Amino acid sequence: MVVLHRVFRREIPLLADLIEAAPPGDGQRVSTIADHLDLILGALREHHEGEDDLLWPKLRERAVPGDDVVARMAGQHEVIAGALATATDLSHQWRTQADRDAALRLAAALRELGRHAAAHMDDEEEHLLPLMADHITPREWSEVGERGRHSVPKTKLLIFLGAILEDATAQERHLFLAQMPAPARLLWRTIGTRLYARTTARVRRPGDMIPRT
């Protein structure tokens, strides 16, 4: 969970900066960023819906003393879902209009979403993970991850894997890859690493970044 959270902590504010810096009317640039944004917002949505459907009911049943924690997590998910819906709608508008006003509205919505998501993830990592360690089995947690993987378009799986591994430690990277089938590990090493490098270079064009003081 912590490794996955790093993706959202990094990508949401970064995308807000890139959207704000994108040249108005540059349809190709807008499409490049919006495609990556769709991947990140979709993954965040599916991650939370997976927890709502597969984790919260089990924790409410098994971890009665922690029920207030689970209720708080569910409430935070509702707030994030609203912010996600707003950001998604504004992303579609920006993709269509590609103007400065639409970009600024979307960037502001993403920063608000990022703030809500970061506060929730802090709370989740501090208070929910201990409950999960005691009351959720590895198989049950893997079901959440499997559902998330199925939600990512097949053409984007290696890109999202790269996003997960980007800030992982060497140990985390080893453990994560060890859980994958051998053919998938080979695909990542032979194709995925280069694909992810090309994708991030295209999305994050350094010259388009606005220095933030």
N, C-alpha and C positions, 0 to 999 in steps of 0.2 A: 504493500500500500504506500509506504513512504517513497519508494522509488518511482511509482506512478505519480504520486503527488508532485514530485519535482517537475514533471512534464508541464503540468498546469501552472505551477508557480513561475516557471521560466517563460513558457510560450504565450500566455495571455497578456502580460504587460509588454513583452517584446512585440507582439503583433499590434498592440495599440500604438506603439511608437512607429512601427512600419506603416501602418494605415495613415497616421497623421502626416507622415513624411512623403507618402506616395504622390507623384505629380497628378493633379486633377486632369481628367480626360484621358489618361494613359490606360486604355482598356486592358492591354496585355499585362501590365504591372498589377492592376486591380485584380484581374483574374488569378494571377499567380498567388497573391496574398490571400484572396478570398477562398481559394481551393484549400490552402493550408489551414485557414481559420475554420473552415467546415469540418476538417478532420479533427481538430482539437476540440471544438465545441461538441461535436458528435460523441467523441470519446468521453468527455466530461459528463455529458447527459447520460450516456449508457452506464458509466461507472456508478453514478448515483442511483439510477433506476435499478441496477443490479443489486446494490446494497439495500434499497427499499424493499425489493421483492424477495431476496434470498438471505439477507442477514438480519434485518431488524426483527422480523417475526420470530426467528430462532432465539435471538438475544432477549426479546421480551419474555419468551417462555422460560428460558434457562437462567437468565441473570437478573432475577427479580430485584436485588438491591441496586442494580445498575439501570433500572427502568427509566429513571429520570435522565440519565445520560443518553439513552437511546431516543427518548422523546425529544431531547434537545437537538440531537443529530437530525431527526426527521423534520423538525421545525426549520432548521438551517437549510435543509435540502429544499424546502418549499420556497424560501427566499432566493436561493441560488437558481431554482427552476424559473422563477419569474425574471431574474436578471439574464439568464440564458435565453429565454424567449425573446426578450427585448433585443439582446445582442444579435440573435439570429435574424430577426426581422430587419434590423438596421443593416446587417451584412448583405441581405438580399437587395435592399435599397441602394447601398453603395455599389454593389456589383453592377446594378442597372444604370445608375446615374453617374458614378465615378466623379462626383464633384466634391469640392472642398467642404461644403456644409455637411454632406452625408458622411464624409470621412471623419470630421470632428465629432459628430454625434456618435458614430460607431466607436471611435477611440475612447470617448468618455464612458460609454456603456461598458466597454471591455474593462476599463480600469475599475469601474464599480463592481463588475462581476469578479474581477481579480481580488478585490478587497474582501468581498464576501467569501469567496472560495478559500483564500489564504487563512482567514480567521477560522473558518470551519475546519480546514485541514489541521491547523494547529490544535484545535480542541479535540479533533478525532484522534490525532496521533498521541496526545497526552492522556486522554481519558477513555477512548474506545478500544484502542489496541490491547490494553491489559485485559479487558473483558473478552475480547475475541480470542486472546491466547488461552483463556480458561474455558471458553464455552463454544468455540467454533473449531471444527476439525480442519486439518489441512485439505481434505477432500472437499469440504463445504466451501472453503475459501477459494479453492481452485475452480469451483463452479462459477464463481463471480468472474474470475479472470477469463474463463472459457467463453462465457457469455459476451464479455467485452471484446474478445478476439473475433468472435463471429460477427460482431456489429461493425467492424472495420472493413471497408471494401478490400477485396483481395489485392487490388493494385496498390493499396496504401499500406499493407501489412509491414513490409520491410521498412518503410519510412517511419511508421509509428514505433516499430521496434528500435530503430535508431534514436528516436526521441526519448524512449525509455532508458536506453543505455548511455546516452550522451553524458549525463552527470553521475552515472553510477560509479561506485568504487570498483576497483579490480575484483574484489571478493564478490560484491553484488553482481557484477557482470558475469563472473564465472558461475555463480549459483543460478542466475536467471537463464543463461544459455544451457546449463546442464539439464534443465527441466524440459528443453525442447527436443523433439526428435532429431536424430543425427542428420537426416536430409535437410531439415530446416536450418540447422547450425551451419551446414556446408553452404546453403544458399545465402545465408547472411554474410559469411566470410568471403564468398566469391563474388557476390553481386550486391548484397545489401549495403555493405560499408561504403562502396563507391556511389551507389544510388543515393544514400542519405547525405553524403558529402556534397553531391551535385545539387540536391534539393535544397539543403540549407544555404548553400552559396547563392542559389537563385532567389530564395525567399528573403534572405537577410542582407541583400546587397549593401555592403558597408557604407557606400557613398550616399545611400538614401537615409541613413540613420540621423536623427536629430540629436545633437549632444544635449544631454540633460544635466543641469547643474543642481 
